[in-house]
Amino acid sequence: MHAQIAVFSAPKEGYAPEEWEDGAAGGRVPAARAGESPPVRFAVADGATETYESARWVGQLIESFMSPDQASGGSRPEIERASLTAWFGAMQERWQTAVPVASDYIEEQKIRQGTLATFVGGEILGLETAAPVWRAAALGDSVLFHVRDKSLIDQFPRLRSADFASSPEGISTVPARLDRMSEQVQFRQGRLAQGDMIFAATDAFAKWMITRVEKGDPALWPLLGELAHPDVFDQLVMAERRAMAMKDDDVTLMRIRVLPQPATSVVVCL
């Protein structure tokens, strides 16, 4: 089997695409150990808008989670508590080393308060077998959904629409928060079958999805499963914002579809 990955995103209304402060990446990565099959890794993160250079923090986290670098000891973090705790610490050290001298008092206060990003990331293993699995870690209110036959199999973390807060947990640049981050990070895994889909979304879009699930909307998964062009995604987001059904915030949706064969064509959206 193979994983087909698509990412849809939109900035806050009135903002340019380059002002989007979320991040997302997915794809095959080298195996961690010799003899293992290369897994598919994926990650979605949401930078807190009010914090210092949150887009840069998101970019650092996504890049390091997907690719080995010296800041994380030359290897990607494993999806388990001790490895992720060490990775959080390495990311904080790398960030602190690169932070410039503040240009004024307000910037100094922002740097001191720290930068934050919610995060959900994981990997798919065993696609070459009859029983592939996904496993993931999450901190904050970015959410993963596992869908089969147009039905929700699992949601991680298991938030309700009423649970989305203005100050969620997340990966922070403040070293004093490392122990709390280690305690708060959650883990989940599940089995995959041909035709399954995994969605990962940042808070505004995830809350909208959960609200539709709570209302028992049968059109949700066909709608998201058939998304094929960023313009259609933009129209959906704009319509839901105008209807006051979705918060006006940066939004990101990653879709991973488990296929029996690699895709035979590539669609380029212009």
N, C-alpha and C positions, 0 to 999 in steps of 0.2 A: 504494500500500500504506500501511498504518497500523501504528503500534506501540501495543500494549496493555500497560500496565505495572501490575504488582501487587507489593506489598511485604509480606512476612511477617516478624514479629520476636517475640522472647521474651527477657525478662531472665533472669539467673541464677536458679536455683531458690530460692524463698523471698523473692525481691525483688519489689518493686512495678513495674508497667510504666514508671512515671516514672523508675525507677532504671536503666533500659536505657541503656548508654553507647555504643552504636553510632549510626550515622546513615545515612539513605538518602533519595534524592530522584531523581525522573525526570520528564521531560515535554518538550513543545515549548518552545523558547526562541527569542527573536528572532534573526534572521540576523546574523552578525558584520559583513557588508558588504552594501551596497545591491545588489539584484538577485539575491541568493542566496536559496534556499529555507530556511525555518527548520529547523534540525536538531532531533533529539530528543537531549537530554542526559540522562545518568544518572550517579550516583555512590553508592558505598557506602564507609563508613569505620568503623573500629573503634578506639575510644579505649582506651589501656592503663589498666587499672583502677587500678594502683598509682601513677599519675602525677597531678599536680595538675590538678584540674578538667578531666579528659579529655573529658567530655561537652560542655563549652562549646567546647573546641578542635575537636571533631568538627563541632559545629553551625556554627562559623565557616567551616570548610573547605567543607562541603557547600553552605552558602548562597552563598559567594563563587564556587564552581565553577559553580553553576547560574545565578547572576544577576550582572550587572555591578555593581561598587561602587567607590567612590573609593579604597579600600585597594588595589585591584588595577589602578589606573589607569583605572577606568571601563569596563573590558572584561573578559570572561571569558578565562582562559588558553587558548591554543591547545594542541592535543595534540601538542606537540613540545618538545624539551628546553629550548631557550632561554626560551621563553615560560613553561614550568612552573617553571624555576629562578627567574625574576623573580617569579612568583606565590608561590612558597615564601617568598622574601625579604619580599614585601609582607605575607604572612600573619604572618610572624614579627614584623615591625615593628608591625603592628596589635595583635598579642597583647601584646608588651612594653609598649606604650603603655597598655593597659587593665589590666595586672596590678596589684592593690592592694598596699599595704604589708603584709608578712607579720605575722600576729597573734602568732606564737610561733616558736621555733627550728625546730621540726619542719616547719612550713609554709614557712619560709624555705628550708630544705634542699630541700623538694619543688619549690619554684619554681625554685631554682637548677639542679636536675637536669633540669628541662624536662618538657614534656608531649609525648606521642607518639600518633600515630594511623596505623594502616595504611590504605591507600586504593587503590581501583580506580575509575576514572571514565573516561567516554568519551562518544561521540556517534554517532548513526546519521544518515547522510547519504543523500540520493537516494531517499527513500521514494516520491517522485512518479515515479520512473523504473522501468525493468525490472531495474535492477542496483544496488540499494542496498548500502551498505557500512557496517561499524562500524569504529571505531578507538578505541583505549583506551590509557590509561597506568596503571601500577600501581607501588606501592611498599609492600613488605611482603607479608603473607600473606592479604590479601583477594583473592579469585579470581573470574575470569570464565570461564564455560563457554558454548560455542556448540554448540547441539544442532540436528540436522536428522534428521527421520524416525526419532526415538527413538535416534539414535546421536550420540556425541560427535564433533564436527568439530574443535574446537580448545579448548584450555584455556590460560588466561593469568593469572598466570605458570604455567609448567609445573612445578609442585611435585609431589612424591610425598607420600604420607601420612607418611613418615618425616622429611620436611623441615620440618615445623612445629616451630618453636622457641619457647621461653618469652620470648625477647628478639628479636623480628623487626625488620627495617628498618621505617621509617615516616617520616611527615612530622613533624618535631620543631620545637618552639618555640625551640630553642637555636641562635642564629646561627652558632656555630662548626661546626655540622653541615651547613650549607647546601651546601658543595662535595660532601660525601659523598652527600647526598640527590640532587644533580644527576647524579652518576655512577651511582647505584643505580637511579634510576627506569627502568622498562622500558616498551616500546611494542609494540603489535601491532595488526593490522587484518585484516579478512576480509570476504568477500562474503556477502550475505544473499539468501535466497530466501523466497518466500511459505511460511508455515507454520513457519519457523525460530523457535527460541527462544534467547534469551540469558539466562543466570542469572548473578547476581553475589552472592557470599556472603562473610560474614566468617569468621574462621579456624575456629572450632569446627564450624560447619556445612559449610564448604568441605572441611575434613579428612575429615568424615564422607562427603561426596559422593565425594571422591577415593578413599577406602577402598572404597566400593561399586563404583566404576569399576574399581579394581585387581582386585576379586574377580569382575568380569564380570557384575555383577547386571543382568539385563535389565529389572527392574521399576523401576529408579531413575528414568529419565526420564519414563515414563508417570505414576509416582507424583507427581513434582514438577510435571509439566505439568498435572495435573488438580486440584491444590490449589485450593480455591475458598473456604475459610473459615478465618479465623485460629484458630478452635477446633481445627480438624483439624490445623493446623500445630503448635499447642501440644501436642496429644496425641502427634503424631509425635516432637517434641523430647523430651517427658517420657519416652516409651517407650524411646527410644534412650539417654537419659541413664541410666535405671534399668538398662538392659542393659549399661551401661559401654561403649557403642559411640560415645558422643558426650561430649565434655568439657562439664562444667557451666560454661558461660560465656554471656555475652550472645550471641544468635544473630540473624542477619539474612539473609534471602533475597529478592532482587529477581528477578522474572521479567518478561522483555520478550518478547512474542509478536508476530510479524510477520503481520498479517492483510490480506486483500485489501480489506476494507471497514472503516470505523469500526464500533465496537460499537454495536448497536442498543438495548441495554438497560444499565442500571446496577444492580449488586448492592450493597446496603447491608448490611454485617454488623453486627448488634447483639449 
